[in-house]
Amino acid sequence: MTFSIVARSTDGESWGVAVASKFLAVGSAVPAAVAGVGALATQADANVAYKGLALSHLDEGATAPVALQRLIEEDPGYPHRQVGIVDLDGNAASHTGTECIPWAGGRTGEGYAIQGNCLAGEEVVDEMERAWLESDATAPLQDRLMAALSAGDDAGGDRRGRQSAAILVVRDEAGYGGLDDVAVDLRVDDHEAPIGELQRLLDLHELYLTASTEDEKVVVDAALRTELDQFAAAAGHRDFLTWVGTENYEMRVAPDLAWIDRRILAVVRGDA
């Protein structure tokens, strides 16, 4: 009783899943992804073993359609399952079992698989597909996934109501400190407006856990360094970098204080 989109970025470097449902903690059951391998969503009467099995098939070189066929052949419960898969190269496949609660179905295209069951109607997946195709192909994958998920929700989503939502995006060396491939991994487990809350968390994630672009960097000269140190001292810190660590702004200020993100500078100056 869920709707989801599984997709690969246009540049072929990111894979991800966005999902929502009238189900507690849908993010704990539905999405799975590995950079350089692919992504999938398992839902309806979800067989969570599909996550490891499908990623293993993909890692061994199977395309999304082949991986899906193997899952179905190995699972006598497949009439109750729904799954979407996108592989390394952007091939997509989606399965909706005959016993899934209506409306149930999906859409696939180059680089995406959209599916849902127990939906308000077919318009849910249609609107998700439209939003995906009309989104900026150069935008971060998480933004495109959220656009599609929001469109599905606006079209009626899960006909039982709303409860949880999640987004997972992977890319090589995209994790914290570049030490794993998890670019985004956010969940709203129980909320009256889970997709709106998920967007709020994604905005915070972009601020705290995404590196500043060159356009966002302000060079710290002697005068600005003095200003920053005075600000930190007034706040009770030994120096500005200590304040940065306390506030979790490490991704937005250079380790040697050569530059500071313009948004963090606005915080310092009370303009945020």
N, C-alpha and C positions, 0 to 999 in steps of 0.2 A: 504494500500500500504506500507507494513511494514514486517520486519522479526524480530523474537524474540526467546529467549529461557527462559523458566521458569524451575527452578531446586531447588532441596534440596541437601545439602551437604551430603557426605557419612556418616559422623558421626551423621546425623540427628539433628544437632543443628542450621543450617542456611537455609534460604530460600531466593531465589532471582530471579530477572528478568533482562535481558539485551535486549535492543531493538534498532533498527536503522530504519530510513525511510527518504524518500524524502517528508518530512512533517515538518512544523514548530513546534518545542517544543514537539516532540513525547513523551518525558518523562512526560508531563503534562496529557496525556490521557491514555497511555497504561498500565503501570505497577502498581501493588498493592501487598502488602505482609504484613503479621503480624507474628511475631515469635510465634512458638507453634501452629500455625493455618494453614498457607500455603501461596501460592503465585499464581498470575495469570497475564496474559496479555490479554487485550481486544483490538482488532484491526480490520482492513478492514473498513467497515462502523461501527466504534466502538460504542458499547453501553457502555458508561462509568458507567452506573448504575450497570453493571455486577460486578464491583469491590467490592462495598459494599455488593451486594447480594451474590456473591460467597463466600466472606469471612465469611458472616453470616452463610451460609449453612455449610461451613467447620467447623466453630466454634461450631455449633450445633451437629457435629459428622458425617456429610455426607462425604463420600469419594469423591475424585476428579471426577470420572465418574458420581456419583449421583448428585453432585453439578452442573456439566455441563448439565446433562439431565434436571434438574429443570430450569436452565437458558433458555434453548431452548424451553421448554414447556410454559414458561411464556412470551416469546417474539415472536410476529408474524413476526418480522424482521429478524429472525435467518438465513434465506438463505443468507443475506448480511453480516453476522458476522463471525469473526474468533476469537477463544479464546483458550488459553492453561492454564491448571490448574495443580498444584502439591499440594498434601495435606500434613498433618502432618506426615504421615507414608511413604511419597514418592510415593504414587500412582499417576499416571499421566493420563491426558485426554486432547485431543485436538479436536477442531471442526473447519472445514472449510465449510462455506455455499456454496451452489451451484451457487450463484450469485457473489461470490468473483472474482475479476479480475485475470485471469490466468497470469503466472503459479501460482497456489495456492494449498497449501497442508501442511502436517505436518508429524512429526515423534514423537513417544513416546517410552519410555522405563522406566526402574526402576529409579525413581527420576528425570525424565526430560520430558518436552514437548517442541518441537520445531515446529514453524509454520511461514508461510510467504505467502504473496499474492502480485500480480503484480511484481513477481520476474523474474530475468533473465532466470531462469529455475529450474528444480527439483534439480539440482546439488547444489543449495544454501543450502537447508535444509540437503541434504546428507553430504555436507562438514561440516556443523555445527554439525551434529551428530557425524561425525568422529572425529572432534576436541574435542568434549566433552568426548567421550569415550576413546580417547587416552591421555587425560590430566591426570595429577597426581591427583589421587583421594584424596590425603591427603592435597593438596594445598588449600589455601583460596578459598571459593566459588567465590568471585569476579574475581579471576584470571582465573578460569575455564570458567566462563561466558564470560569474555572478549575474551578468546581464541576461543570460539565457534562463537561469534559475528564477530570477525575479519576474521575467516574462511569463514563465509557466505558472507562478504563483498568482500573478495578476489575472491569468486566464481561468483561474479556479482551482488549480493544483489538486491536491489530495481532497476528494469530496467529503472526507470525514472531518477535515479541519487542519490546523497547524499545530506542531509541537516541537520539532527539531530540524536542524539543518547542519550541513558540514561542507567544507571545501578542503581538498588535498591537491597540491601541485608539487611536482618534483622536477628537478633540473640538476645536472652534474655540478657538484660543489656549491650548491645554492643554499645549503643549510647554515646554521649559526657558526660563524668562524670559518665557513667553507669546508667543514669537516664531515658533512653528509649531503644527501641530495634533496632534502626536504625544504622546498622553498616556502610553502605555506601549508599549515596543518591546523585548521581551526574548526571548532565544534560548538554548536549551541544545542545543548542536550534537552532542555525543557523550557520553553518560552512561548508566550502568547503570540509573538511576532518574530519567529526565529530567523527569517531571511533578513529582515531589517537589522536585527541584532548581529547577524553574521557579517553584514556589510560594515557595521560600526567597528567590529573587531578587526576586519580586514583593513580598515582605514588606520587603526592603531598599529597594526602589524606593519603597514607600509612606513609609518613614522619610526617605530622602534627597531624594526628588524630588517629594514632594507637600506642598503648603502646609498649615500647621497650621490646624485649625478654631478657632473662637472658644473652644470648651470646653477646648481643649488649651493655650491661652495663659495664662501666669502673668505678671502685671504686675511689672515690675522697678522696685522702689522704691530709695531711696538705700542702704539696708542691703544689699539683694540685689546691687545694682551693685558695691558694695565687695567682697562675697563673690566675685562672678564675676571681678573684676579681680585679686583676690588669688589665685584659682585659676589664672588665666592666667599670672600672673607666676611662680608656683611651677612651672608647666610650661614656663617659658622663653620666653613670648610677651610682646610689648610691651603688649598689652591683650586683653580678652576677645574682641572681634570678630576679631582676628587668629587666635586659637585656633579660632573658629567657621569661618573660611575654610579653615584648615589641615585641619580634620576634615570639611569638606564639609557642614556643617549650615546653610547659608545659608537654606534653605527653612523652617527651624525656629526662627529667631531674627530679630527685627525689625532692619532695617538701622540704626536709631537706638537699639537695645537697649531699646526701650520694653516689650518682652515677650520671654519665652523659652518655648519649648515645654516642657511638664512632663516629657517623656521626656529632653530634653537636660539639664534641670535635674537629673534623676535620675542621668545620667551624671556630671555635675559633682560631685554629692554622693556618688558611689560606690554608689548604690542600684540602678543598672540591672543 
